[in-house]
Amino acid sequence: AATASGNRGAATASGDWGAATASGAGGAATASGDWGAATASGYRGAATASGYRGAATATGHQGKTRGKEGCALFLVERGDDGEILNVWAGIVGKDDIKADTFYRLENGSPVETD
């Protein structure tokens, strides 16, 4: 397990079933091992699942996720006051969700982003 709690921190878990968490603003979490989980909870955080059947979750304001084919993506959309407006879950390779492409939630739908 790897954790980054400061602003713009980076956490990487490279082993199978590893977990990476970034909780600071602009933080990045990457799970590169098979079945790994990456979570970004800070403002504009980014979570990447690059291993086989991994999962990436972004719960902070303007958070984003990406993953390899077959990975699960979870997104939360928040208002400026932090209120949860929408949530979404999907699988890379289904419903037009592309591999290795960042997505954020906008009006309840995943949209491509930088």
C-alpha positions in Angstrom: 0.0 0.0 0.0 1.1 3.5 -0.8 -0.3 6.8 0.5 0.4 10.4 -0.4 -1.4 13.0 1.8 0.2 16.3 0.9 -0.8 18.5 -2.0 0.4 17.3 -5.4 1.6 14.1 -3.8 2.0 10.8 -5.7 1.3 7.3 -4.5 2.1 4.2 -6.6 1.3 0.6 -5.8 3.1 -1.7 -8.2 2.4 -5.2 -6.7 -0.6 -7.3 -7.4 -3.6 -6.4 -5.2 -1.8 -3.2 -4.2 -3.6 0.0 -3.1 -2.5 3.6 -3.8 -4.2 6.6 -2.2 -3.7 10.3 -2.8 -5.7 12.6 -0.5 -4.1 16.0 -1.1 -5.1 18.6 -3.7 -3.8 17.7 -7.2 -2.6 14.3 -5.9 -2.1 11.3 -8.2 -2.6 7.6 -7.3 -1.5 4.8 -9.6 -2.1 1.1 -9.1 0.0 -0.7 -11.7 -0.2 -4.3 -10.4 -3.0 -6.7 -11.3 -6.2 -6.2 -9.4 -4.8 -3.0 -7.8 -6.9 -0.1 -6.6 -6.1 3.6 -6.9 -8.0 6.3 -5.1 -7.7 10.1 -5.4 -9.9 12.0 -2.9 -8.4 15.5 -3.1 -9.3 18.5 -5.3 -8.5 17.8 -8.9 -6.9 14.4 -7.9 -6.2 11.7 -10.5 -6.4 8.0 -10.2 -5.0 5.5 -12.7 -5.5 1.7 -12.8 -2.9 0.4 -15.2 -2.8 -3.3 -14.2 -5.1 -6.2 -15.2 -8.6 -5.8 -13.8 -7.7 -2.8 -11.6 -10.0 -0.1 -10.3 -9.6 3.7 -10.1 -11.7 6.0 -8.0 -11.8 9.8 -7.9 -14.1 11.4 -5.2 -12.7 14.9 -5.0 -13.9 18.0 -6.7 -13.0 17.9 -10.4 -11.3 14.5 -9.9 -10.5 12.2 -12.9 -9.8 8.5 -13.5 -8.4 6.3 -16.3 -7.6 2.7 -16.7 -6.6 -0.2 -19.0 -9.1 -2.3 -20.9 -11.3 -4.2 -18.4 -10.6 -1.9 -15.4 -13.4 -0.3 -13.3 -13.7 3.4 -13.0 -15.6 5.3 -10.3 -16.3 9.0 -10.4 -18.0 11.5 -8.0 -19.2 14.9 -9.2 -19.2 17.6 -6.6 -20.6 21.2 -6.5 -18.4 24.1 -5.6 -19.5 23.7 -2.0 -18.5 20.0 -1.9 -22.0 18.6 -2.2 -22.2 15.3 -4.1 -24.2 15.9 -7.2 -23.7 12.7 -9.2 -21.9 9.4 -9.1 -20.9 7.1 -12.0 -19.3 3.7 -12.4 -18.1 2.0 -15.6 -15.8 -0.5 -17.2 -13.1 0.5 -19.6 -13.9 -0.9 -23.0 -17.7 -0.8 -22.5 -20.1 2.0 -23.3 -17.6 4.0 -25.3 -15.1 4.3 -22.3 -11.6 4.3 -23.9 -8.5 2.8 -22.4 -5.7 5.1 -21.2 -8.0 8.1 -21.4 -8.8 10.3 -18.4 -12.5 10.9 -17.6 -14.2 13.3 -15.2 -17.9 13.5 -14.4 -19.9 16.4 -15.8 -23.7 16.6 -15.4 -23.7 13.0 -14.4 -21.9 11.7 -17.5 -18.2 10.8 -18.0 -16.4 13.2 -20.3 -12.8 13.0 -21.6 -10.3 15.4 -20.0 -6.6 16.1 -19.9 
